[in-house]
Amino acid sequence: MNQGAKRVSADALEKFEQILNEIAEEIAQRSWDIAKHSGRKTIHDDDIKLAARN
């Protein structure tokens, strides 16, 4: 990971990973809720797109 920073601490990388995982879990839960609301047991890519927008 190098987006212009010369160095990134290990703690910063761990925190970044933790936050991304939390966001992914939230999107996954909302995607599941959308699929269930639509009467499906399968999450589709559109469910994930919609969940990520909200």
mmCIF entry with sequence, helices, sheets and N, C-alpha, C, O atoms, coordinates in Angstrom:
data_MODEL
# 
_entry.id   MODEL 
# 
_entity.id                         1 
_entity.type                       polymer 
_entity.pdbx_number_of_molecules   1 
# 
_entity_poly.entity_id                      1 
_entity_poly.type                           'polypeptide(L)' 
_entity_poly.nstd_linkage                   no 
_entity_poly.nstd_monomer                   no 
_entity_poly.pdbx_seq_one_letter_code       MNQGAKRVSADALEKFEQILNEIAEEIAQRSWDIAKHSGRKTIHDDDIKLAARN 
_entity_poly.pdbx_seq_one_letter_code_can   MNQGAKRVSADALEKFEQILNEIAEEIAQRSWDIAKHSGRKTIHDDDIKLAARN 
_entity_poly.pdbx_strand_id                 A 
# 
loop_
_entity_poly_seq.entity_id 
_entity_poly_seq.num 
_entity_poly_seq.mon_id 
_entity_poly_seq.hetero 
1 1  MET n 
1 2  ASN n 
1 3  GLN n 
1 4  GLY n 
1 5  ALA n 
1 6  LYS n 
1 7  ARG n 
1 8  VAL n 
1 9  SER n 
1 10 ALA n 
1 11 ASP n 
1 12 ALA n 
1 13 LEU n 
1 14 GLU n 
1 15 LYS n 
1 16 PHE n 
1 17 GLU n 
1 18 GLN n 
1 19 ILE n 
1 20 LEU n 
1 21 ASN n 
1 22 GLU n 
1 23 ILE n 
1 24 ALA n 
1 25 GLU n 
1 26 GLU n 
1 27 ILE n 
1 28 ALA n 
1 29 GLN n 
1 30 ARG n 
1 31 SER n 
1 32 TRP n 
1 33 ASP n 
1 34 ILE n 
1 35 ALA n 
1 36 LYS n 
1 37 HIS n 
1 38 SER n 
1 39 GLY n 
1 40 ARG n 
1 41 LYS n 
1 42 THR n 
1 43 ILE n 
1 44 HIS n 
1 45 ASP n 
1 46 ASP n 
1 47 ASP n 
1 48 ILE n 
1 49 LYS n 
1 50 LEU n 
1 51 ALA n 
1 52 ALA n 
1 53 ARG n 
1 54 ASN n 
# 
_struct_asym.id          A 
_struct_asym.entity_id   1 
# 
loop_
_struct_conf.conf_type_id 
_struct_conf.id 
_struct_conf.pdbx_PDB_helix_id 
_struct_conf.beg_label_comp_id 
_struct_conf.beg_label_asym_id 
_struct_conf.beg_label_seq_id 
_struct_conf.pdbx_beg_PDB_ins_code 
_struct_conf.end_label_comp_id 
_struct_conf.end_label_asym_id 
_struct_conf.end_label_seq_id 
_struct_conf.pdbx_end_PDB_ins_code 
_struct_conf.beg_auth_comp_id 
_struct_conf.beg_auth_asym_id 
_struct_conf.beg_auth_seq_id 
_struct_conf.end_auth_comp_id 
_struct_conf.end_auth_asym_id 
_struct_conf.end_auth_seq_id 
_struct_conf.pdbx_PDB_helix_class 
_struct_conf.details 
_struct_conf.pdbx_PDB_helix_length 
HELX_P HELX_P1 AA1 ALA A 10 ? HIS A 37 ? ALA A 10 HIS A 37 1 ? 28 
HELX_P HELX_P2 AA2 ASP A 45 ? ARG A 53 ? ASP A 45 ARG A 53 1 ? 9  
# 
_struct_conf_type.id          HELX_P 
_struct_conf_type.criteria    ? 
_struct_conf_type.reference   ? 
# 
loop_
_atom_site.group_PDB 
_atom_site.id 
_atom_site.type_symbol 
_atom_site.label_atom_id 
_atom_site.label_alt_id 
_atom_site.label_comp_id 
_atom_site.label_asym_id 
_atom_site.label_entity_id 
_atom_site.label_seq_id 
_atom_site.pdbx_PDB_ins_code 
_atom_site.Cartn_x 
_atom_site.Cartn_y 
_atom_site.Cartn_z 
_atom_site.occupancy 
_atom_site.B_iso_or_equiv 
_atom_site.pdbx_formal_charge 
_atom_site.auth_seq_id 
_atom_site.auth_comp_id 
_atom_site.auth_asym_id 
_atom_site.auth_atom_id 
_atom_site.pdbx_PDB_model_num 
ATOM 1   N N  . MET A 1 1  ? 0.852   -1.174  0.000  1.00 0.00 ? 1  MET A N  1 
ATOM 2   C CA . MET A 1 1  ? 0.000   0.000   0.000  1.00 0.00 ? 1  MET A CA 1 
ATOM 3   C C  . MET A 1 1  ? 0.892   1.229   0.000  1.00 0.00 ? 1  MET A C  1 
ATOM 4   O O  . MET A 1 1  ? 1.621   1.473   0.961  1.00 0.00 ? 1  MET A O  1 
ATOM 5   N N  . ASN A 1 2  ? 0.836   1.993   -1.062 1.00 0.00 ? 2  ASN A N  1 
ATOM 6   C CA . ASN A 1 2  ? 1.613   3.222   -1.137 1.00 0.00 ? 2  ASN A CA 1 
ATOM 7   C C  . ASN A 1 2  ? 0.832   4.227   -1.969 1.00 0.00 ? 2  ASN A C  1 
ATOM 8   O O  . ASN A 1 2  ? 0.896   4.218   -3.198 1.00 0.00 ? 2  ASN A O  1 
ATOM 9   N N  . GLN A 1 3  ? 0.102   5.083   -1.291 1.00 0.00 ? 3  GLN A N  1 
ATOM 10  C CA . GLN A 1 3  ? -0.698  6.098   -1.964 1.00 0.00 ? 3  GLN A CA 1 
ATOM 11  C C  . GLN A 1 3  ? -0.100  7.479   -1.744 1.00 0.00 ? 3  GLN A C  1 
ATOM 12  O O  . GLN A 1 3  ? -0.819  8.440   -1.469 1.00 0.00 ? 3  GLN A O  1 
ATOM 13  N N  . GLY A 1 4  ? 1.206   7.574   -1.864 1.00 0.00 ? 4  GLY A N  1 
ATOM 14  C CA . GLY A 1 4  ? 1.887   8.848   -1.715 1.00 0.00 ? 4  GLY A CA 1 
ATOM 15  C C  . GLY A 1 4  ? 2.663   8.973   -0.418 1.00 0.00 ? 4  GLY A C  1 
ATOM 16  O O  . GLY A 1 4  ? 3.561   9.807   -0.303 1.00 0.00 ? 4  GLY A O  1 
ATOM 17  N N  . ALA A 1 5  ? 2.323   8.155   0.548  1.00 0.00 ? 5  ALA A N  1 
ATOM 18  C CA . ALA A 1 5  ? 3.038   8.211   1.826  1.00 0.00 ? 5  ALA A CA 1 
ATOM 19  C C  . ALA A 1 5  ? 4.364   7.487   1.692  1.00 0.00 ? 5  ALA A C  1 
ATOM 20  O O  . ALA A 1 5  ? 4.448   6.438   1.053  1.00 0.00 ? 5  ALA A O  1 
ATOM 21  N N  . LYS A 1 6  ? 5.388   8.045   2.291  1.00 0.00 ? 6  LYS A N  1 
ATOM 22  C CA . LYS A 1 6  ? 6.697   7.398   2.263  1.00 0.00 ? 6  LYS A CA 1 
ATOM 23  C C  . LYS A 1 6  ? 6.704   6.148   3.133  1.00 0.00 ? 6  LYS A C  1 
ATOM 24  O O  . LYS A 1 6  ? 7.294   5.127   2.779  1.00 0.00 ? 6  LYS A O  1 
ATOM 25  N N  . ARG A 1 7  ? 6.027   6.252   4.295  1.00 0.00 ? 7  ARG A N  1 
ATOM 26  C CA . ARG A 1 7  ? 5.984   5.116   5.208  1.00 0.00 ? 7  ARG A CA 1 
ATOM 27  C C  . ARG A 1 7  ? 4.619   5.064   5.884  1.00 0.00 ? 7  ARG A C  1 
ATOM 28  O O  . ARG A 1 7  ? 3.980   6.091   6.111  1.00 0.00 ? 7  ARG A O  1 
ATOM 29  N N  . VAL A 1 8  ? 4.192   3.862   6.195  1.00 0.00 ? 8  VAL A N  1 
ATOM 30  C CA . VAL A 1 8  ? 2.942   3.660   6.919  1.00 0.00 ? 8  VAL A CA 1 
ATOM 31  C C  . VAL A 1 8  ? 3.245   2.678   8.041  1.00 0.00 ? 8  VAL A C  1 
ATOM 32  O O  . VAL A 1 8  ? 3.841   1.626   7.811  1.00 0.00 ? 8  VAL A O  1 
ATOM 33  N N  . SER A 1 9  ? 2.835   3.023   9.248  1.00 0.00 ? 9  SER A N  1 
ATOM 34  C CA . SER A 1 9  ? 3.138   2.161   10.388 1.00 0.00 ? 9  SER A CA 1 
ATOM 35  C C  . SER A 1 9  ? 2.293   0.893   10.343 1.00 0.00 ? 9  SER A C  1 
ATOM 36  O O  . SER A 1 9  ? 1.231   0.859   9.722  1.00 0.00 ? 9  SER A O  1 
ATOM 37  N N  . ALA A 1 10 ? 2.774   -0.124  10.995 1.00 0.00 ? 10 ALA A N  1 
ATOM 38  C CA . ALA A 1 10 ? 2.047   -1.394  11.078 1.00 0.00 ? 10 ALA A CA 1 
ATOM 39  C C  . ALA A 1 10 ? 0.720   -1.189  11.805 1.00 0.00 ? 10 ALA A C  1 
ATOM 40  O O  . ALA A 1 10 ? -0.288  -1.792  11.438 1.00 0.00 ? 10 ALA A O  1 
ATOM 41  N N  . ASP A 1 11 ? 0.717   -0.346  12.825 1.00 0.00 ? 11 ASP A N  1 
ATOM 42  C CA . ASP A 1 11 ? -0.519  -0.052  13.551 1.00 0.00 ? 11 ASP A CA 1 
ATOM 43  C C  . ASP A 1 11 ? -1.550  0.603   12.639 1.00 0.00 ? 11 ASP A C  1 
ATOM 44  O O  . ASP A 1 11 ? -2.739  0.294   12.714 1.00 0.00 ? 11 ASP A O  1 
ATOM 45  N N  . ALA A 1 12 ? -1.095  1.505   11.781 1.00 0.00 ? 12 ALA A N  1 
ATOM 46  C CA . ALA A 1 12 ? -1.996  2.186   10.852 1.00 0.00 ? 12 ALA A CA 1 
ATOM 47  C C  . ALA A 1 12 ? -2.588  1.184   9.865  1.00 0.00 ? 12 ALA A C  1 
ATOM 48  O O  . ALA A 1 12 ? -3.777  1.245   9.552  1.00 0.00 ? 12 ALA A O  1 
ATOM 49  N N  . LEU A 1 13 ? -1.771  0.274   9.382  1.00 0.00 ? 13 LEU A N  1 
ATOM 50  C CA . LEU A 1 13 ? -2.268  -0.744  8.458  1.00 0.00 ? 13 LEU A CA 1 
ATOM 51  C C  . LEU A 1 13 ? -3.287  -1.658  9.129  1.00 0.00 ? 13 LEU A C  1 
ATOM 52  O O  . LEU A 1 13 ? -4.292  -2.026  8.521  1.00 0.00 ? 13 LEU A O  1 
ATOM 53  N N  . GLU A 1 14 ? -3.029  -2.021  10.378 1.00 0.00 ? 14 GLU A N  1 
ATOM 54  C CA . GLU A 1 14 ? -3.972  -2.855  11.120 1.00 0.00 ? 14 GLU A CA 1 
ATOM 55  C C  . GLU A 1 14 ? -5.301  -2.145  11.315 1.00 0.00 ? 14 GLU A C  1 
ATOM 56  O O  . GLU A 1 14 ? -6.358  -2.756  11.158 1.00 0.00 ? 14 GLU A O  1 
ATOM 57  N N  . LYS A 1 15 ? -5.263  -0.869  11.651 1.00 0.00 ? 15 LYS A N  1 
ATOM 58  C CA . LYS A 1 15 ? -6.480  -0.077  11.849 1.00 0.00 ? 15 LYS A CA 1 
ATOM 59  C C  . LYS A 1 15 ? -7.245  0.046   10.538 1.00 0.00 ? 15 LYS A C  1 
ATOM 60  O O  . LYS A 1 15 ? -8.471  -0.066  10.524 1.00 0.00 ? 15 LYS A O  1 
ATOM 61  N N  . PHE A 1 16 ? -6.537  0.274   9.444  1.00 0.00 ? 16 PHE A N  1 
ATOM 62  C CA . PHE A 1 16 ? -7.154  0.368   8.120  1.00 0.00 ? 16 PHE A CA 1 
ATOM 63  C C  . PHE A 1 16 ? -7.874  -0.935  7.779  1.00 0.00 ? 16 PHE A C  1 
ATOM 64  O O  . PHE A 1 16 ? -9.004  -0.920  7.292  1.00 0.00 ? 16 PHE A O  1 
ATOM 65  N N  . GLU A 1 17 ? -7.215  -2.050  8.036  1.00 0.00 ? 17 GLU A N  1 
ATOM 66  C CA . GLU A 1 17 ? -7.811  -3.363  7.781  1.00 0.00 ? 17 GLU A CA 1 
ATOM 67  C C  . GLU A 1 17 ? -9.050  -3.573  8.650  1.00 0.00 ? 17 GLU A C  1 
ATOM 68  O O  . GLU A 1 17 ? -10.064 -4.081  8.171  1.00 0.00 ? 17 GLU A O  1 
ATOM 69  N N  . GLN A 1 18 ? -8.975  -3.192  9.899  1.00 0.00 ? 18 GLN A N  1 
ATOM 70  C CA . GLN A 1 18 ? -10.109 -3.347  10.812 1.00 0.00 ? 18 GLN A CA 1 
ATOM 71  C C  . GLN A 1 18 ? -11.313 -2.541  10.315 1.00 0.00 ? 18 GLN A C  1 
ATOM 72  O O  . GLN A 1 18 ? -12.438 -3.042  10.299 1.00 0.00 ? 18 GLN A O  1 
ATOM 73  N N  . ILE A 1 19 ? -11.073 -1.311  9.917  1.00 0.00 ? 19 ILE A N  1 
ATOM 74  C CA . ILE A 1 19 ? -12.161 -0.453  9.453  1.00 0.00 ? 19 ILE A CA 1 
ATOM 75  C C  . ILE A 1 19 ? -12.767 -1.005  8.167  1.00 0.00 ? 19 ILE A C  1 
ATOM 76  O O  . ILE A 1 19 ? -13.989 -1.022  8.021  1.00 0.00 ? 19 ILE A O  1 
ATOM 77  N N  . LEU A 1 20 ? -11.938 -1.452  7.242  1.00 0.00 ? 20 LEU A N  1 
ATOM 78  C CA . LEU A 1 20 ? -12.453 -2.027  5.993  1.00 0.00 ? 20 LEU A CA 1 
ATOM 79  C C  . LEU A 1 20 ? -13.286 -3.273  6.266  1.00 0.00 ? 20 LEU A C  1 
ATOM 80  O O  . LEU A 1 20 ? -14.321 -3.478  5.632  1.00 0.00 ? 20 LEU A O  1 
ATOM 81  N N  . ASN A 1 21 ? -12.844 -4.103  7.203  1.00 0.00 ? 21 ASN A N  1 
ATOM 82  C CA . ASN A 1 21 ? -13.612 -5.294  7.554  1.00 0.00 ? 21 ASN A CA 1 
ATOM 83  C C  . ASN A 1 21 ? -14.968 -4.936  8.155  1.00 0.00 ? 21 ASN A C  1 
ATOM 84  O O  . ASN A 1 21 ? -15.972 -5.583  7.857  1.00 0.00 ? 21 ASN A O  1 
ATOM 85  N N  . GLU A 1 22 ? -14.999 -3.908  8.999  1.00 0.00 ? 22 GLU A N  1 
ATOM 86  C CA . GLU A 1 22 ? -16.259 -3.469  9.593  1.00 0.00 ? 22 GLU A CA 1 
ATOM 87  C C  . GLU A 1 22 ? -17.224 -2.966  8.518  1.00 0.00 ? 22 GLU A C  1 
ATOM 88  O O  . GLU A 1 22 ? -18.418 -3.265  8.552  1.00 0.00 ? 22 GLU A O  1 
ATOM 89  N N  . ILE A 1 23 ? -16.692 -2.202  7.567  1.00 0.00 ? 23 ILE A N  1 
ATOM 90  C CA . ILE A 1 23 ? -17.523 -1.699  6.468  1.00 0.00 ? 23 ILE A CA 1 
ATOM 91  C C  . ILE A 1 23 ? -18.041 -2.862  5.625  1.00 0.00 ? 23 ILE A C  1 
ATOM 92  O O  . ILE A 1 23 ? -19.212 -2.879  5.244  1.00 0.00 ? 23 ILE A O  1 
ATOM 93  N N  . ALA A 1 24 ? -17.183 -3.826  5.334  1.00 0.00 ? 24 ALA A N  1 
ATOM 94  C CA . ALA A 1 24 ? -17.584 -4.987  4.536  1.00 0.00 ? 24 ALA A CA 1 
ATOM 95  C C  . ALA A 1 24 ? -18.672 -5.789  5.246  1.00 0.00 ? 24 ALA A C  1 
ATOM 96  O O  . ALA A 1 24 ? -19.605 -6.268  4.602  1.00 0.00 ? 24 ALA A O  1 
ATOM 97  N N  . GLU A 1 25 ? -18.563 -5.939  6.555  1.00 0.00 ? 25 GLU A N  1 
ATOM 98  C CA . GLU A 1 25 ? -19.582 -6.667  7.317  1.00 0.00 ? 25 GLU A CA 1 
ATOM 99  C C  . GLU A 1 25 ? -20.925 -5.944  7.267  1.00 0.00 ? 25 GLU A C  1 
ATOM 100 O O  . GLU A 1 25 ? -21.973 -6.577  7.146  1.00 0.00 ? 25 GLU A O  1 
ATOM 101 N N  . GLU A 1 26 ? -20.889 -4.615  7.360  1.00 0.00 ? 26 GLU A N  1 
ATOM 102 C CA . GLU A 1 26 ? -22.120 -3.837  7.284  1.00 0.00 ? 26 GLU A CA 1 
ATOM 103 C C  . GLU A 1 26 ? -22.771 -3.976  5.909  1.00 0.00 ? 26 GLU A C  1 
ATOM 104 O O  . GLU A 1 26 ? -23.986 -4.145  5.808  1.00 0.00 ? 26 GLU A O  1 
ATOM 105 N N  . ILE A 1 27 ? -21.968 -3.907  4.860  1.00 0.00 ? 27 ILE A N  1 
ATOM 106 C CA . ILE A 1 27 ? -22.494 -4.053  3.497  1.00 0.00 ? 27 ILE A CA 1 
ATOM 107 C C  . ILE A 1 27 ? -23.047 -5.461  3.300  1.00 0.00 ? 27 ILE A C  1 
ATOM 108 O O  . ILE A 1 27 ? -24.093 -5.631  2.674  1.00 0.00 ? 27 ILE A O  1 
ATOM 109 N N  . ALA A 1 28 ? -22.364 -6.458  3.820  1.00 0.00 ? 28 ALA A N  1 
ATOM 110 C CA . ALA A 1 28 ? -22.835 -7.843  3.696  1.00 0.00 ? 28 ALA A CA 1 
ATOM 111 C C  . ALA A 1 28 ? -24.183 -8.015  4.391  1.00 0.00 ? 28 ALA A C  1 
ATOM 112 O O  . ALA A 1 28 ? -25.082 -8.658  3.848  1.00 0.00 ? 28 ALA A O  1 
ATOM 113 N N  . GLN A 1 29 ? -24.329 -7.447  5.582  1.00 0.00 ? 29 GLN A N  1 
ATOM 114 C CA . GLN A 1 29 ? -25.604 -7.558  6.311  1.00 0.00 ? 29 GLN A CA 1 
ATOM 115 C C  . GLN A 1 29 ? -26.722 -6.850  5.562  1.00 0.00 ? 29 GLN A C  1 
ATOM 116 O O  . GLN A 1 29 ? -27.822 -7.386  5.430  1.00 0.00 ? 29 GLN A O  1 
ATOM 117 N N  . ARG A 1 30 ? -26.443 -5.638  5.068  1.00 0.00 ? 30 ARG A N  1 
ATOM 118 C CA . ARG A 1 30 ? -27.473 -4.912  4.314  1.00 0.00 ? 30 ARG A CA 1 
ATOM 119 C C  . ARG A 1 30 ? -27.818 -5.644  3.024  1.00 0.00 ? 30 ARG A C  1 
ATOM 120 O O  . ARG A 1 30 ? -28.978 -5.653  2.611  1.00 0.00 ? 30 ARG A O  1 
ATOM 121 N N  . SER A 1 31 ? -26.823 -6.261  2.379  1.00 0.00 ? 31 SER A N  1 
ATOM 122 C CA . SER A 1 31 ? -27.076 -7.036  1.157  1.00 0.00 ? 31 SER A CA 1 
ATOM 123 C C  . SER A 1 31 ? -28.002 -8.207  1.448  1.00 0.00 ? 31 SER A C  1 
ATOM 124 O O  . SER A 1 31 ? -28.919 -8.491  0.678  1.00 0.00 ? 31 SER A O  1 
ATOM 125 N N  . TRP A 1 32 ? -27.757 -8.882  2.560  1.00 0.00 ? 32 TRP A N  1 
ATOM 126 C CA . TRP A 1 32 ? -28.606 -10.007 2.964  1.00 0.00 ? 32 TRP A CA 1 
ATOM 127 C C  . TRP A 1 32 ? -30.028 -9.524  3.246  1.00 0.00 ? 32 TRP A C  1 
ATOM 128 O O  . TRP A 1 32 ? -30.995 -10.176 2.852  1.00 0.00 ? 32 TRP A O  1 
ATOM 129 N N  . ASP A 1 33 ? -30.154 -8.390  3.921  1.00 0.00 ? 33 ASP A N  1 
ATOM 130 C CA . ASP A 1 33 ? -31.472 -7.831  4.214  1.00 0.00 ? 33 ASP A CA 1 
ATOM 131 C C  . ASP A 1 33 ? -32.227 -7.504  2.921  1.00 0.00 ? 33 ASP A C  1 
ATOM 132 O O  . ASP A 1 33 ? -33.429 -7.751  2.826  1.00 0.00 ? 33 ASP A O  1 
ATOM 133 N N  . ILE A 1 34 ? -31.536 -6.960  1.945  1.00 0.00 ? 34 ILE A N  1 
ATOM 134 C CA . ILE A 1 34 ? -32.145 -6.630  0.660  1.00 0.00 ? 34 ILE A CA 1 
ATOM 135 C C  . ILE A 1 34 ? -32.609 -7.900  -0.047 1.00 0.00 ? 34 ILE A C  1 
ATOM 136 O O  . ILE A 1 34 ? -33.722 -7.953  -0.571 1.00 0.00 ? 34 ILE A O  1 
ATOM 137 N N  . ALA A 1 35 ? -31.761 -8.915  -0.059 1.00 0.00 ? 35 ALA A N  1 
ATOM 138 C CA . ALA A 1 35 ? -32.128 -10.184 -0.707 1.00 0.00 ? 35 ALA A CA 1 
ATOM 139 C C  . ALA A 1 35 ? -33.346 -10.800 -0.026 1.00 0.00 ? 35 ALA A C  1 
ATOM 140 O O  . ALA A 1 35 ? -34.274 -11.250 -0.699 1.00 0.00 ? 35 ALA A O  1 
ATOM 141 N N  . LYS A 1 36 ? -33.345 -10.822 1.311  1.00 0.00 ? 36 LYS A N  1 
ATOM 142 C CA . LYS A 1 36 ? -34.485 -11.381 2.052  1.00 0.00 ? 36 LYS A CA 1 
ATOM 143 C C  . LYS A 1 36 ? -35.758 -10.599 1.753  1.00 0.00 ? 36 LYS A C  1 
ATOM 144 O O  . LYS A 1 36 ? -36.820 -11.185 1.544  1.00 0.00 ? 36 LYS A O  1 
ATOM 145 N N  . HIS A 1 37 ? -35.646 -9.285  1.734  1.00 0.00 ? 37 HIS A N  1 
ATOM 146 C CA . HIS A 1 37 ? -36.804 -8.438  1.455  1.00 0.00 ? 37 HIS A CA 1 
ATOM 147 C C  . HIS A 1 37 ? -37.372 -8.722  0.054  1.00 0.00 ? 37 HIS A C  1 
ATOM 148 O O  . HIS A 1 37 ? -38.572 -8.580  -0.181 1.00 0.00 ? 37 HIS A O  1 
ATOM 149 N N  . SER A 1 38 ? -36.496 -9.119  -0.858 1.00 0.00 ? 38 SER A N  1 
ATOM 150 C CA . SER A 1 38 ? -36.906 -9.451  -2.226 1.00 0.00 ? 38 SER A CA 1 
ATOM 151 C C  . SER A 1 38 ? -37.379 -10.890 -2.350 1.00 0.00 ? 38 SER A C  1 
ATOM 152 O O  . SER A 1 38 ? -37.717 -11.342 -3.444 1.00 0.00 ? 38 SER A O  1 
ATOM 153 N N  . GLY A 1 39 ? -37.404 -11.615 -1.231 1.00 0.00 ? 39 GLY A N  1 
ATOM 154 C CA . GLY A 1 39 ? -37.869 -12.999 -1.246 1.00 0.00 ? 39 GLY A CA 1 
ATOM 155 C C  . GLY A 1 39 ? -36.850 -13.995 -1.762 1.00 0.00 ? 39 GLY A C  1 
ATOM 156 O O  . GLY A 1 39 ? -37.206 -15.076 -2.231 1.00 0.00 ? 39 GLY A O  1 
ATOM 157 N N  . ARG A 1 40 ? -35.577 -13.628 -1.673 1.00 0.00 ? 40 ARG A N  1 
ATOM 158 C CA . ARG A 1 40 ? -34.510 -14.505 -2.162 1.00 0.00 ? 40 ARG A CA 1 
ATOM 159 C C  . ARG A 1 40 ? -33.629 -14.967 -1.021 1.00 0.00 ? 40 ARG A C  1 
ATOM 160 O O  . ARG A 1 40 ? -33.555 -14.335 0.033  1.00 0.00 ? 40 ARG A O  1 
ATOM 161 N N  . LYS A 1 41 ? -32.956 -16.096 -1.259 1.00 0.00 ? 41 LYS A N  1 
ATOM 162 C CA . LYS A 1 41 ? -31.965 -16.612 -0.315 1.00 0.00 ? 41 LYS A CA 1 
ATOM 163 C C  . LYS A 1 41 ? -30.551 -16.380 -0.836 1.00 0.00 ? 41 LYS A C  1 
ATOM 164 O O  . LYS A 1 41 ? -29.570 -16.726 -0.176 1.00 0.00 ? 41 LYS A O  1 
ATOM 165 N N  . THR A 1 42 ? -30.458 -15.795 -2.018 1.00 0.00 ? 42 THR A N  1 
ATOM 166 C CA . THR A 1 42 ? -29.169 -15.566 -2.663 1.00 0.00 ? 42 THR A CA 1 
ATOM 167 C C  . THR A 1 42 ? -28.930 -14.072 -2.809 1.00 0.00 ? 42 THR A C  1 
ATOM 168 O O  . THR A 1 42 ? -29.801 -13.336 -3.272 1.00 0.00 ? 42 THR A O  1 
ATOM 169 N N  . ILE A 1 43 ? -27.756 -13.635 -2.416 1.00 0.00 ? 43 ILE A N  1 
ATOM 170 C CA . ILE A 1 43 ? -27.361 -12.235 -2.591 1.00 0.00 ? 43 ILE A CA 1 
ATOM 171 C C  . ILE A 1 43 ? -26.829 -12.066 -4.006 1.00 0.00 ? 43 ILE A C  1 
ATOM 172 O O  . ILE A 1 43 ? -25.966 -12.825 -4.448 1.00 0.00 ? 43 ILE A O  1 
ATOM 173 N N  . HIS A 1 44 ? -27.345 -11.073 -4.710 1.00 0.00 ? 44 HIS A N  1 
ATOM 174 C CA . HIS A 1 44 ? -26.888 -10.766 -6.065 1.00 0.00 ? 44 HIS A CA 1 
ATOM 175 C C  . HIS A 1 44 ? -25.989 -9.537  -6.038 1.00 0.00 ? 44 HIS A C  1 
ATOM 176 O O  . HIS A 1 44 ? -25.963 -8.780  -5.067 1.00 0.00 ? 44 HIS A O  1 
ATOM 177 N N  . ASP A 1 45 ? -25.259 -9.363  -7.125 1.00 0.00 ? 45 ASP A N  1 
ATOM 178 C CA . ASP A 1 45 ? -24.338 -8.226  -7.176 1.00 0.00 ? 45 ASP A CA 1 
ATOM 179 C C  . ASP A 1 45 ? -25.058 -6.883  -7.047 1.00 0.00 ? 45 ASP A C  1 
ATOM 180 O O  . ASP A 1 45 ? -24.505 -5.939  -6.483 1.00 0.00 ? 45 ASP A O  1 
ATOM 181 N N  . ASP A 1 46 ? -26.278 -6.789  -7.558 1.00 0.00 ? 46 ASP A N  1 
ATOM 182 C CA . ASP A 1 46 ? -27.037 -5.558  -7.418 1.00 0.00 ? 46 ASP A CA 1 
ATOM 183 C C  . ASP A 1 46 ? -27.391 -5.265  -5.966 1.00 0.00 ? 46 ASP A C  1 
ATOM 184 O O  . ASP A 1 46 ? -27.475 -4.102  -5.571 1.00 0.00 ? 46 ASP A O  1 
ATOM 185 N N  . ASP A 1 47 ? -27.601 -6.316  -5.167 1.00 0.00 ? 47 ASP A N  1 
ATOM 186 C CA . ASP A 1 47 ? -27.862 -6.132  -3.736 1.00 0.00 ? 47 ASP A CA 1 
ATOM 187 C C  . ASP A 1 47 ? -26.662 -5.480  -3.058 1.00 0.00 ? 47 ASP A C  1 
ATOM 188 O O  . ASP A 1 47 ? -26.813 -4.583  -2.229 1.00 0.00 ? 47 ASP A O  1 
ATOM 189 N N  . ILE A 1 48 ? -25.487 -5.936  -3.416 1.00 0.00 ? 48 ILE A N  1 
ATOM 190 C CA . ILE A 1 48 ? -24.251 -5.402  -2.831 1.00 0.00 ? 48 ILE A CA 1 
ATOM 191 C C  . ILE A 1 48 ? -24.057 -3.941  -3.279 1.00 0.00 ? 48 ILE A C  1 
ATOM 192 O O  . ILE A 1 48 ? -23.688 -3.084  -2.476 1.00 0.00 ? 48 ILE A O  1 
ATOM 193 N N  . LYS A 1 49 ? -24.306 -3.676  -4.552 1.00 0.00 ? 49 LYS A N  1 
ATOM 194 C CA . LYS A 1 49 ? -24.175 -2.302  -5.043 1.00 0.00 ? 49 LYS A CA 1 
ATOM 195 C C  . LYS A 1 49 ? -25.125 -1.367  -4.304 1.00 0.00 ? 49 LYS A C  1 
ATOM 196 O O  . LYS A 1 49 ? -24.736 -0.276  -3.888 1.00 0.00 ? 49 LYS A O  1 
ATOM 197 N N  . LEU A 1 50 ? -26.364 -1.799  -4.143 1.00 0.00 ? 50 LEU A N  1 
ATOM 198 C CA . LEU A 1 50 ? -27.360 -0.982  -3.441 1.00 0.00 ? 50 LEU A CA 1 
ATOM 199 C C  . LEU A 1 50 ? -26.965 -0.789  -1.981 1.00 0.00 ? 50 LEU A C  1 
ATOM 200 O O  . LEU A 1 50 ? -27.050 0.319   -1.452 1.00 0.00 ? 50 LEU A O  1 
ATOM 201 N N  . ALA A 1 51 ? -26.537 -1.862  -1.336 1.00 0.00 ? 51 ALA A N  1 
ATOM 202 C CA . ALA A 1 51 ? -26.140 -1.787  0.068  1.00 0.00 ? 51 ALA A CA 1 
ATOM 203 C C  . ALA A 1 51 ? -24.937 -0.865  0.249  1.00 0.00 ? 51 ALA A C  1 
ATOM 204 O O  . ALA A 1 51 ? -24.860 -0.142  1.242  1.00 0.00 ? 51 ALA A O  1 
ATOM 205 N N  . ALA A 1 52 ? -24.012 -0.879  -0.683 1.00 0.00 ? 52 ALA A N  1 
ATOM 206 C CA . ALA A 1 52 ? -22.806 -0.050  -0.575 1.00 0.00 ? 52 ALA A CA 1 
ATOM 207 C C  . ALA A 1 52 ? -23.119 1.428   -0.756 1.00 0.00 ? 52 ALA A C  1 
ATOM 208 O O  . ALA A 1 52 ? -22.419 2.286   -0.219 1.00 0.00 ? 52 ALA A O  1 
ATOM 209 N N  . ARG A 1 53 ? -24.167 1.724   -1.511 1.00 0.00 ? 53 ARG A N  1 
ATOM 210 C CA . ARG A 1 53 ? -24.537 3.123   -1.751 1.00 0.00 ? 53 ARG A CA 1 
ATOM 211 C C  . ARG A 1 53 ? -25.171 3.764   -0.535 1.00 0.00 ? 53 ARG A C  1 
ATOM 212 O O  . ARG A 1 53 ? -25.112 4.983   -0.371 1.00 0.00 ? 53 ARG A O  1 
ATOM 213 N N  . ASN A 1 54 ? -25.777 2.954   0.319  1.00 0.00 ? 54 ASN A N  1 
ATOM 214 C CA . ASN A 1 54 ? -26.525 3.499   1.466  1.00 0.00 ? 54 ASN A CA 1 
ATOM 215 C C  . ASN A 1 54 ? -25.666 3.599   2.699  1.00 0.00 ? 54 ASN A C  1 
ATOM 216 O O  . ASN A 1 54 ? -26.139 4.036   3.748  1.00 0.00 ? 54 ASN A O  1 
# 
